[in-house]
């Protein structure tokens, strides 16, 4: 059971006026101990997670925390769609109750 989760995101301008998540520090306090993960991006869709290359997140420009409505809007608002339009919104999805040790 996860007692608490906190996150700090760093969203900066990349490629002109577009913005992309460059890093996040996600901390959790499960019932036994604490855990954290740090996804970092180059702004072009390449990611490191805790310093290791993560090809699973290739192409993602944002981090979307399951427990945060605010982070859900980052990939959705990025394309600037008109009503009824559709677009892909790839994001690195982080579960609120991760499988951390």
FISELO-657633 format. One record per residue: x, y, z of N, C-alpha, C, O, CB in turn; residue number from 1; chain; residue in one letter. Coordinates in steps of 0.1 Angstrom, whole numbers, plus 5000, padded with zeros to 4 digits. Glycine has a CB too. Example, Ala and Ser with C-alpha at 12.3 -4.5 7.8 and 13.67 -1.06 7.14 Angstrom:
! FISELO-657633
nc1_nc2_nc3_cac1_cac2_cac3_cc1_cc2_cc3_oc1_oc2_oc3_cbc1_cbc2_cbc3_pos_unit_code
5132_4943_5078_5123_4955_5078_5132_4967_5078_5142_4967_5085_5113_4955_5090_1_A_a .
5128_4978_5071_5137_4989_5071_5129_5000_5079_5134_5011_5080_5141_4994_5057_2_A_s .
//
This chain:
! FISELO-657633
nc1_nc2_nc3_cac1_cac2_cac3_cc1_cc2_cc3_oc1_oc2_oc3_cbc1_cbc2_cbc3_pos_unit_code
5008_4988_5000_5000_5000_5000_5009_5012_5000_5019_5013_5007_4990_5000_5012_1_A_x .
5006_5022_4992_5013_5034_4991_5007_5045_5000_4996_5048_4999_5014_5039_4976_2_A_x .
5015_5050_5009_5011_5059_5019_5011_5073_5013_5002_5081_5016_5019_5059_5031_3_A_x .
5020_5077_5005_5021_5090_4999_5029_5089_4986_5038_5081_4985_5027_5100_5009_4_A_x .
5026_5099_4977_5034_5100_4965_5035_5115_4962_5026_5122_4963_5028_5092_4952_5_A_x .
5047_5119_4958_5049_5133_4954_5057_5133_4941_5065_5124_4938_5056_5141_4966_6_A_x .
5056_5144_4934_5064_5145_4921_5067_5160_4919_5060_5169_4923_5056_5140_4910_7_A_x .
5079_5162_4913_5083_5175_4908_5086_5174_4893_5095_5166_4890_5095_5180_4917_8_A_x .
5080_5181_4885_5082_5181_4871_5089_5193_4866_5087_5204_4872_5069_5179_4863_9_A_x .
5097_5192_4856_5104_5203_4850_5100_5204_4835_5104_5195_4827_5120_5202_4852_10_A_x .
5092_5213_4832_5087_5215_4818_5094_5227_4812_5092_5238_4818_5072_5216_4817_11_A_x .
5101_5226_4801_5108_5237_4796_5106_5239_4781_5102_5229_4774_5124_5236_4798_12_A_x .
5108_5251_4775_5106_5252_4761_5116_5244_4753_5128_5245_4756_5106_5267_4757_13_A_x .
5112_5238_4743_5121_5231_4733_5115_5233_4719_5103_5234_4718_5123_5216_4737_14_A_x .
5123_5233_4709_5119_5234_4696_5109_5246_4694_5098_5244_4691_5113_5222_4690_15_A_x .
5114_5258_4695_5106_5270_4693_5097_5272_4705_5102_5272_4717_5098_5269_4681_16_A_x .
5084_5274_4703_5075_5277_4714_5069_5264_4720_5062_5266_4730_5064_5286_4709_17_A_x .
5071_5253_4714_5066_5240_4720_5073_5238_4734_5084_5242_4736_5068_5228_4711_18_A_x .
5066_5231_4743_5071_5227_4756_5071_5212_4757_5062_5206_4752_5063_5234_4767_19_A_x .
5081_5207_4764_5081_5193_4767_5087_5190_4781_5095_5198_4785_5089_5185_4756_20_A_x .
5083_5180_4787_5088_5176_4800_5102_5172_4798_5105_5163_4790_5080_5165_4807_21_A_x .
5112_5178_4806_5126_5174_4805_5130_5165_4816_5139_5157_4814_5134_5187_4805_22_A_x .
5123_5166_4828_5127_5157_4839_5116_5157_4849_5107_5166_4849_5140_5162_4846_23_A_x .
5116_5147_4857_5106_5145_4868_5113_5138_4880_5122_5129_4877_5093_5138_4864_24_A_x .
5110_5141_4891_5114_5133_4903_5102_5129_4910_5094_5137_4915_5124_5142_4913_25_A_x .
5100_5116_4910_5087_5110_4915_5091_5102_4928_5099_5092_4927_5080_5101_4905_26_A_x .
5086_5106_4939_5089_5099_4952_5077_5093_4957_5066_5098_4956_5095_5109_4962_27_A_x .
5078_5081_4963_5067_5074_4970_5072_5069_4983_5083_5066_4986_5063_5062_4961_28_A_x .
5062_5068_4992_5064_5062_5005_5055_5051_5007_5044_5053_5013_5063_5073_5017_29_A_x .
5058_5039_5003_5050_5027_5006_5051_5024_5020_5059_5030_5028_5054_5015_4997_30_A_x .
5043_5015_5025_5042_5011_5039_5056_5007_5044_5059_5010_5056_5032_4999_5041_31_A_x .
5064_5001_5036_5078_4997_5040_5088_5005_5033_5092_5001_5022_5080_4982_5039_32_A_x .
5093_5016_5039_5104_5024_5033_5100_5035_5023_5088_5040_5024_5113_5015_5025_33_A_x .
5109_5038_5014_5106_5049_5004_5112_5045_4991_5121_5036_4991_5111_5063_5009_34_A_x .
5108_5051_4980_5113_5048_4967_5112_5060_4958_5104_5069_4961_5105_5036_4961_35_A_x .
5120_5061_4948_5119_5072_4939_5124_5068_4925_5131_5058_4924_5127_5084_4944_36_A_x .
5119_5075_4915_5124_5073_4901_5126_5087_4895_5118_5096_4898_5114_5064_4893_37_A_x .
5135_5088_4886_5138_5100_4879_5139_5098_4864_5149_5094_4859_5152_5106_4884_38_A_x .
5127_5101_4857_5128_5101_4842_5133_5114_4837_5129_5125_4842_5114_5098_4836_39_A_x .
5142_5113_4827_5148_5126_4822_5147_5124_4806_5150_5113_4801_5163_5128_4826_40_A_x .
5144_5135_4799_5142_5135_4785_5151_5145_4778_5155_5155_4785_5128_5137_4781_41_A_x .
5154_5143_4765_5161_5153_4758_5152_5163_4751_5157_5172_4744_5170_5146_4748_42_A_x .
5139_5162_4752_5130_5171_4745_5126_5166_4731_5117_5172_4725_5135_5184_4745_43_A_x .
5133_5156_4726_5130_5150_4713_5124_5136_4714_5123_5129_4703_5143_5151_4705_44_A_x .
5121_5132_4726_5115_5118_4727_5124_5107_4732_5120_5096_4732_5109_5115_4714_45_A_x .
5136_5111_4735_5146_5100_4741_5146_5102_4756_5147_5113_4761_5160_5101_4734_46_A_x .
5145_5091_4763_5144_5091_4778_5155_5083_4785_5159_5072_4780_5131_5087_4782_47_A_x .
5159_5087_4797_5166_5079_4806_5157_5078_4819_5151_5088_4822_5180_5086_4810_48_A_x .
5157_5066_4825_5150_5064_4837_5160_5059_4847_5166_5049_4846_5138_5054_4836_49_A_x .
5162_5068_4858_5172_5065_4868_5186_5063_4861_5194_5054_4866_5169_5053_4876_50_A_x .
5189_5071_4851_5202_5070_4844_5203_5060_4833_5213_5060_4826_5212_5068_4854_51_A_x .
5194_5051_4831_5194_5040_4821_5185_5044_4809_5174_5049_4811_5190_5027_4827_52_A_x .
5190_5041_4797_5182_5044_4785_5169_5036_4786_5169_5024_4790_5190_5039_4773_53_A_x .
5158_5043_4782_5145_5036_4782_5139_5037_4768_5132_5047_4765_5136_5043_4793_54_A_x .
5141_5027_4760_5135_5027_4747_5120_5026_4747_5113_5029_4738_5141_5016_4739_55_A_x .
5114_5021_4758_5100_5019_4760_5093_5033_4759_5081_5033_4755_5096_5012_4773_56_A_x .
5100_5044_4763_5093_5057_4763_5097_5065_4751_5093_5077_4750_5098_5064_4775_57_A_x .
5103_5059_4741_5107_5066_4729_5095_5073_4722_5085_5067_4720_5113_5056_4719_58_A_x .
5097_5086_4719_5087_5094_4713_5078_5101_4722_5071_5110_4718_5079_5085_4704_59_A_x .
5078_5098_4735_5070_5105_4745_5076_5119_4748_5089_5120_4749_5069_5097_4758_60_A_x .
5068_5129_4749_5073_5142_4752_5069_5147_4766_5073_5157_4771_5067_5152_4742_61_A_x .
5060_5139_4773_5055_5143_4786_5055_5132_4796_5055_5120_4792_5041_5149_4785_62_A_x .
5054_5135_4808_5052_5125_4819_5037_5128_4824_5034_5139_4827_5062_5127_4831_63_A_x .
5029_5117_4824_5016_5118_4829_5014_5110_4841_5015_5097_4841_5006_5113_4818_64_A_x .
5012_5116_4853_5010_5109_4865_4996_5105_4867_4987_5114_4866_5015_5118_4877_65_A_x .
4993_5092_4869_4980_5087_4870_4971_5095_4880_4960_5097_4878_4980_5073_4875_66_A_x .
4978_5099_4891_4970_5106_4902_4970_5121_4900_4966_5128_4910_4976_5102_4915_67_A_x .
4973_5126_4889_4973_5141_4887_4966_5145_4874_4970_5142_4863_4988_5146_4887_68_A_x .
4955_5153_4876_4948_5158_4865_4956_5168_4857_4955_5170_4845_4935_5164_4869_69_A_x .
4965_5176_4864_4973_5186_4858_4983_5180_4848_4984_5185_4837_4981_5193_4869_70_A_x .
4989_5169_4851_4999_5163_4841_4991_5156_4829_4997_5155_4819_5007_5153_4848_71_A_x .
4979_5153_4831_4971_5147_4820_4968_5157_4809_4967_5154_4797_4958_5141_4825_72_A_x .
4968_5170_4813_4965_5180_4803_4977_5184_4794_4976_5189_4783_4961_5193_4810_73_A_x .
4990_5181_4799_5001_5184_4791_5001_5178_4777_5002_5185_4767_5014_5180_4798_74_A_x .
5000_5165_4775_5000_5159_4762_4987_5162_4754_4987_5162_4742_5002_5144_4763_75_A_x .
4976_5164_4761_4964_5166_4754_4963_5180_4748_4958_5182_4737_4952_5164_4764_76_A_x .
4969_5190_4755_4968_5204_4750_4979_5207_4740_4978_5217_4733_4969_5213_4762_77_A_x .
4990_5199_4740_5001_5202_4731_4998_5204_4717_5002_5214_4711_5011_5190_4732_78_A_x .
4989_5196_4710_4987_5198_4696_4978_5210_4692_4978_5214_4681_4981_5186_4690_79_A_x .
4972_5216_4702_4963_5228_4699_4952_5225_4690_4949_5232_4681_4972_5239_4694_80_A_x .
4945_5214_4693_4934_5209_4684_4922_5218_4685_4919_5224_4695_4931_5195_4688_81_A_x .
4914_5218_4674_4901_5224_4674_4891_5214_4679_4894_5202_4679_4897_5229_4660_82_A_x .
4879_5218_4682_4869_5209_4687_4866_5198_4677_4863_5201_4665_4856_5217_4691_83_A_x .
4866_5186_4681_4863_5174_4673_4875_5169_4666_4875_5158_4660_4853_5178_4662_84_A_x .
4887_5176_4666_4899_5171_4659_4906_5160_4668_4903_5159_4680_4909_5182_4656_85_A_x .
4914_5152_4662_4921_5141_4669_4936_5141_4666_4940_5146_4655_4915_5127_4665_86_A_x .
4944_5137_4675_4958_5136_4674_4964_5126_4684_4958_5124_4694_4965_5149_4675_87_A_x .
4975_5120_4681_4982_5111_4690_4988_5120_4702_4992_5132_4699_4994_5103_4684_88_A_x .
4988_5115_4714_4993_5123_4725_5002_5113_4734_4998_5110_4745_4982_5129_4734_89_A_x .
5013_5109_4728_5022_5099_4736_5028_5106_4748_5033_5117_4748_5033_5094_4727_90_A_x .
5027_5098_4760_5032_5103_4772_5037_5091_4780_5032_5080_4779_5021_5111_4780_91_A_x .
5047_5094_4789_5052_5084_4798_5043_5083_4810_5043_5092_4818_5067_5087_4802_92_A_x .
5035_5073_4810_5024_5072_4821_5030_5065_4833_5036_5055_4833_5012_5063_4815_93_A_x .
5028_5072_4845_5033_5067_4857_5022_5063_4866_5013_5072_4870_5042_5078_4864_94_A_x .
5021_5051_4870_5010_5046_4879_5012_5052_4893_5023_5055_4897_5011_5030_4880_95_A_x .
5001_5054_4900_5001_5060_4913_5006_5050_4923_5012_5053_4933_4987_5064_4917_96_A_x .
5004_5037_4920_5009_5026_4929_5019_5018_4921_5015_5007_4916_4997_5018_4935_97_A_x .
5031_5023_4919_5041_5016_4911_5045_5003_4917_5043_5000_4929_5053_5024_4908_98_A_x .
5052_4994_4909_5057_4982_4914_5071_4984_4919_5080_4976_4915_5057_4971_4903_99_A_x .
5073_4993_4928_5087_4996_4934_5089_4986_4945_5080_4981_4951_5088_5010_4939_100_A_x .
5102_4982_4947_5105_4973_4958_5101_4979_4971_5103_4972_4982_5119_4969_4958_101_A_x .
//
